[in-house]
């Protein structure tokens, strides 16, 4: 039976989805994760313990550990494991994204430089040391941590006061290993995402998602993903062509990619590309020939993916439920009313009682997801918005810690 090596967090939503997908395609999965290496299999998943913060050491250990298991393919979930996956694949002789490409996807400044070299549209930008008195650029601008994902720490500033406040706020958010903050001109326009698979250097587009909410700041919390896109064919073609040039510029080669971009009258600006699939539970909004995205990725890694794929015909979408306010989550009401709305497939509340909800830019997770399908993108969007209106999140305020 073929075997895939999955590098992911033990408790992540997608880890369980990949385990189920692997079983459905009659394969076996070996999990490598950043669980405690001292406790004896605390999650009862026989996962190989590695350290996401030490990619080179982890890849060396992982390659030695699985060398006798006859691994046929490799996959990674979320951003942090992607470099380990690339290094491990290289050591095992498995096709995947090369290490330099996976590393570039984790560095917003490096990514911008490679895009510029390839002749892609990029905004004026600079990398500013954290330990400095920053000089404000022309406004409006956007400040970004180099290595964080999911809009965490991304803040728009329209004047000098907002710029200094944003800079100090990001200083408190970022990892201690980061030494710079990216500052770039704000790009106006409509935002989109493209989900795709690279097969030996060739891009296959699975879906283009519209993001109908206007993401103008000061923070950039993603909410709605709707597919198929309602944009004219010419715009969708420009998005796909720009993504193809961008993945070539980064050197991405074999495996899933998730790209995000903005479109305005000037053209398509690639915001960033990740060497991984779409995150969280959002993959449920995408099916091809009734095959889940996780199944596609497993089959692709094992070399058994169908040669022709057609996206499921109904329109579909997901709402990543925004954090309504900071506080300790107690419960959500209105779930049954939301689920009863025509077109709604599921409402999943992922927040647990007692969990602290943190909004952007400090936060990094959503309290839940809403999924819908229907005859048109407009129908799906309306269903998601109506369902969200029915939901109410009950929280209690957190008490300040007195030193």
C-alpha positions in Angstrom: 0.0 0.0 0.0 1.4 3.4 -0.9 2.5 5.7 2.0 2.5 9.5 2.3 4.5 11.5 4.8 2.5 14.4 6.2 4.2 17.2 8.1 1.6 19.0 10.2 0.5 20.1 13.6 -1.1 17.2 15.5 -4.2 19.2 16.5 -4.8 21.0 13.3 -8.1 20.7 11.4 -6.4 19.7 8.2 -4.4 17.0 9.8 -7.6 15.0 10.5 -8.9 15.8 7.0 -5.6 14.4 5.5 -5.8 11.3 7.6 -9.4 10.6 6.4 -8.4 11.5 2.8 -5.4 9.1 2.9 -7.7 6.2 4.0 -10.2 7.0 1.3 -7.6 6.7 -1.5 -6.4 3.4 0.0 -3.0 4.7 1.2 -1.2 4.9 4.5 0.0 8.0 6.3 3.0 8.7 8.5 2.6 11.9 10.5 5.5 14.1 11.6 4.6 16.9 14.0 6.0 19.3 16.6 4.6 17.4 19.5 6.5 16.8 22.7 9.5 14.5 22.1 9.7 13.4 25.7 6.2 12.1 26.3 5.5 8.7 24.7 3.0 9.2 21.9 0.7 11.6 23.8 -1.9 11.8 21.0 -1.8 8.1 20.2 -1.1 8.8 16.6 2.4 7.3 16.4 3.6 10.7 15.1 7.3 11.3 14.6 8.3 14.3 16.9 10.2 17.1 15.2 10.8 20.8 15.8 9.2 23.2 13.4 11.6 26.0 14.5 14.6 23.8 13.5 13.9 22.9 9.9 17.3 21.6 8.9 17.8 19.4 12.0 14.2 18.2 11.8 14.5 17.3 8.1 17.8 15.3 8.7 16.2 13.4 11.6 13.0 12.8 9.7 14.7 11.6 6.6 16.7 9.1 8.6 13.7 7.9 10.6 11.4 7.2 7.6 14.1 5.9 5.1 13.0 2.3 5.7 9.3 3.0 5.4 9.3 3.4 1.7 7.7 6.8 1.6 6.0 7.4 -1.8 5.0 11.1 -1.4 5.1 14.0 0.9 2.7 16.8 2.0 2.7 19.7 4.4 0.0 21.6 6.2 0.3 25.3 7.2 3.3 27.5 6.6 5.8 26.4 9.2 6.3 22.8 8.1 6.8 23.7 4.4 10.5 24.2 4.6 10.9 20.9 6.5 8.9 19.1 3.9 11.1 20.6 1.1 14.3 19.6 2.8 13.1 16.1 3.6 11.8 15.6 0.1 15.2 16.6 -1.3 16.9 14.1 1.0 14.5 11.3 0.1 14.6 12.0 -3.6 10.8 12.8 -3.7 9.3 15.4 -6.0 8.2 18.5 -4.1 8.9 22.2 -3.9 12.7 22.9 -3.6 13.9 24.3 -0.3 14.9 27.7 -1.7 11.3 28.2 -3.1 9.7 27.1 0.2 11.9 29.5 2.1 11.1 32.4 -0.2 7.4 31.8 0.4 8.0 32.4 4.1 9.8 35.8 3.5 7.7 38.6 2.2 10.7 40.8 1.3 12.5 38.0 -0.6 9.2 37.2 -2.4 8.8 40.8 -3.5 12.4 40.9 -4.8 11.9 37.7 -6.9 8.6 39.1 -8.3 10.3 42.3 -9.3 13.1 40.4 -11.0 10.5 38.5 -13.0 8.9 41.8 -14.1 5.7 41.4 -12.1 3.8 44.4 -10.7 5.0 45.1 -7.1 4.4 48.2 -4.9 7.3 50.3 -3.7 8.6 48.6 -0.5 11.4 48.4 2.0 12.6 46.2 4.8 13.1 48.2 8.0 15.0 46.9 11.1 12.9 46.5 14.2 15.5 48.1 16.4 15.4 51.5 14.7 13.5 54.8 14.7 11.6 54.2 11.4 11.1 57.0 8.9 7.5 57.0 7.5 7.1 56.4 3.8 4.5 58.0 1.6 0.9 57.2 2.7 -1.2 55.1 2.7 1.2 52.2 3.4 0.9 48.7 4.8 3.3 47.3 7.5 3.8 43.5 7.5 5.8 41.0 9.5 8.1 39.1 7.1 7.3 35.6 8.2 3.7 35.6 9.6 0.7 34.4 7.6 -3.1 34.8 7.6 -3.0 38.6 7.7 -1.6 38.4 11.3 0.3 41.6 12.1 -0.7 43.3 8.8 -1.7 46.9 9.4 -2.5 49.9 7.2 -1.3 53.3 8.1 -2.7 56.6 6.6 -0.5 59.1 8.5 2.6 59.4 10.6 0.8 58.7 13.9 -0.8 55.5 12.6 2.6 54.4 11.2 4.5 54.7 14.4 1.6 53.0 16.4 1.5 50.2 13.8 5.3 49.7 13.9 5.3 49.4 17.7 2.3 47.0 17.6 4.0 44.7 15.2 7.2 44.8 17.3 5.1 43.2 20.1 3.6 40.6 17.8 6.4 39.2 15.8 8.7 36.3 16.7 11.9 37.1 18.5 13.9 35.7 15.6 12.6 38.3 13.2 14.7 41.4 12.8 12.8 43.4 10.2 9.3 44.7 9.2 8.2 45.0 5.6 6.7 48.4 4.7 5.0 48.9 1.3 2.7 51.2 -0.5 -1.0 50.2 -0.1 -2.4 48.6 -3.2 -6.1 49.5 -3.9 -8.3 47.0 -5.7 -10.3 43.8 -5.4 -8.7 40.8 -3.7 -8.7 37.2 -4.9 -7.2 33.8 -4.1 -6.1 31.0 -6.5 -5.8 27.4 -5.4 -3.6 25.3 -7.6 -1.3 22.3 -7.9 2.2 22.4 -9.4 3.1 19.3 -11.4 6.8 19.2 -12.3 6.8 22.9 -12.8 3.4 23.3 -14.5 0.6 25.1 -12.8 -2.9 23.5 -12.7 -5.6 25.9 -11.4 -8.2 24.3 -9.3 -10.2 27.4 -8.4 -10.2 31.2 -8.3 -11.9 32.6 -5.3 -13.5 36.0 -5.1 -13.2 37.8 -1.8 -16.3 40.0 -2.0 -15.6 41.9 1.3 -13.6 45.1 0.8 -10.2 44.5 2.5 -9.1 48.1 3.0 -7.7 48.1 6.5 -6.6 49.1 9.0 -6.5 45.3 9.5 -7.1 42.7 6.7 -9.3 40.0 8.2 -10.4 37.6 5.5 -14.0 36.4 5.7 -15.6 35.2 2.4 -14.2 33.0 -0.3 -16.6 32.4 -3.2 -16.0 30.3 -6.3 -16.4 30.3 -9.3 -15.2 33.9 -9.7 -17.7 36.4 -11.1 -14.9 38.4 -12.8 -14.8 38.6 -16.6 -12.8 35.9 -18.4 -10.0 38.4 -19.2 -9.5 39.2 -15.5 -9.5 35.5 -14.5 -7.0 34.8 -17.2 -4.8 37.7 -16.0 -4.9 36.3 -12.5 -3.9 32.8 -13.7 -1.2 34.1 -16.0 0.3 36.3 -13.2 0.2 33.4 -10.8 2.0 31.2 -13.3 4.8 33.8 -13.7 5.0 34.2 -9.9 5.4 30.5 -9.1 8.1 30.3 -11.7 9.8 33.3 -10.2 9.8 31.6 -6.8 10.9 28.2 -8.2 7.8 26.3 -6.9 7.8 22.9 -8.6 5.6 20.1 -7.4 2.8 20.2 -4.9 0.0 22.5 -3.7 0.1 26.3 -3.9 -2.2 29.0 -2.4 -1.8 32.4 -4.0 -3.4 35.7 -3.1 -3.5 38.8 -5.3 -5.1 42.2 -5.8 -6.5 43.5 -9.1 -7.0 47.1 -10.2 -6.8 49.2 -13.3 -3.0 48.8 -13.5 -3.2 45.0 -13.5 -2.6 42.1 -11.1 -0.5 42.5 -8.0 0.6 39.3 -6.5 0.4 39.7 -2.7 1.9 36.4 -1.7 2.1 32.7 -2.5 2.3 29.8 0.0 3.8 26.4 -0.7 0.7 24.7 0.9 -3.0 24.3 0.4 -5.6 26.8 1.7 -5.8 26.7 5.5 -8.2 25.7 8.2 -11.4 24.1 7.1 -11.7 26.2 4.0 -10.8 23.4 1.7 -14.3 22.1 2.1 -15.4 24.9 -0.2 -13.6 23.2 -3.1 -14.3 19.9 -4.7 -13.2 18.5 -8.1 -15.2 15.6 -9.6 -16.5 15.0 -6.0 -12.9 14.6 -4.7 -11.9 16.7 -1.7 -8.8 18.9 -1.9 -7.0 16.7 0.6 -7.6 13.6 -1.5 -6.3 15.5 -4.6 -3.2 16.5 -2.8 -2.6 12.9 -1.5 -3.1 11.4 -4.9 -0.9 14.1 -6.5 1.9 13.3 -4.1 1.5 9.6 -4.8 1.4 10.1 -8.6 -2.1 8.7 -8.9 -4.2 11.9 -9.5 -6.7 11.7 -12.4 -5.4 13.3 -15.6 -8.5 15.4 -16.1 -10.4 17.2 -13.4 -13.5 19.3 -13.4 -14.6 21.5 -10.5 -17.9 20.6 -9.0 -20.6 22.5 -10.9 -22.5 24.2 -8.0 -21.1 27.5 -6.8 -19.6 27.2 -3.3 -18.1 29.3 -0.6 -16.9 29.6 2.9 -17.1 32.3 5.5 -14.2 32.3 8.0 -16.2 33.7 10.9 -14.5 36.9 12.2 -13.7 37.2 15.9 -16.5 39.6 17.1 -14.5 40.9 20.1 -11.7 39.9 22.4 -12.7 37.7 25.3 -13.1 34.2 26.7 -15.5 32.2 24.6 -18.5 30.7 26.4 -20.9 29.5 23.6 -22.4 30.4 20.3 -26.2 30.8 19.8 -28.2 30.8 16.6 -26.4 27.9 15.0 -29.6 25.9 14.2 -31.1 29.0 12.6 -28.0 29.5 10.5 -28.0 25.9 9.4 -31.6 26.1 8.3 -31.0 28.8 5.7 -31.3 27.6 2.1 -27.9 26.8 0.6 -26.0 26.4 3.9 -24.3 23.0 4.1 -22.7 23.3 7.5 -21.9 25.7 10.4 -18.8 24.6 12.3 -18.0 26.3 15.6 -14.3 25.5 16.3 -13.8 27.7 19.3 -13.9 25.8 22.6 -15.5 26.9 25.9 -12.8 28.8 27.9 -10.7 29.6 24.8 -9.5 33.2 24.5 -10.6 34.9 21.3 -8.1 37.4 19.9 -9.0 39.6 16.9 -6.5 40.7 14.3 -3.8 41.8 14.0 -2.7 39.8 17.1 -5.0 36.9 16.5 -4.3 34.0 14.2 -7.5 31.8 14.2 -11.2 32.0 13.6 -14.0 30.9 16.0 -15.7 28.9 13.2 -16.6 28.4 9.6 -19.8 28.5 7.5 -20.1 26.5 4.2 -22.6 27.0 1.4 -23.4 25.7 -2.1 -25.9 26.9 -4.6 -26.8 27.7 -8.2 -24.7 30.9 -8.4 -22.0 32.8 -6.6 -24.5 35.5 -5.7 -26.8 32.9 -4.0 -23.9 31.4 -2.1 -22.7 34.8 -0.8 -26.2 35.8 0.3 -26.6 32.5 2.1 -23.3 32.9 4.0 -24.1 36.5 5.0 -27.6 35.6 6.2 -26.2 32.6 8.2 -23.6 34.8 9.8 -26.3 37.3 10.8 -28.0 34.6 12.8 -24.9 33.7 14.9 -24.1 35.3 18.2 -20.9 34.6 20.1 -21.1 35.0 23.8 -17.8 35.9 25.6 -16.7 37.3 28.9 -14.0 39.9 29.2 -10.5 38.8 30.2 -9.0 40.3 33.3 -5.8 42.2 33.1 -2.7 40.5 34.6 -1.3 42.6 37.5 2.4 42.0 37.9 
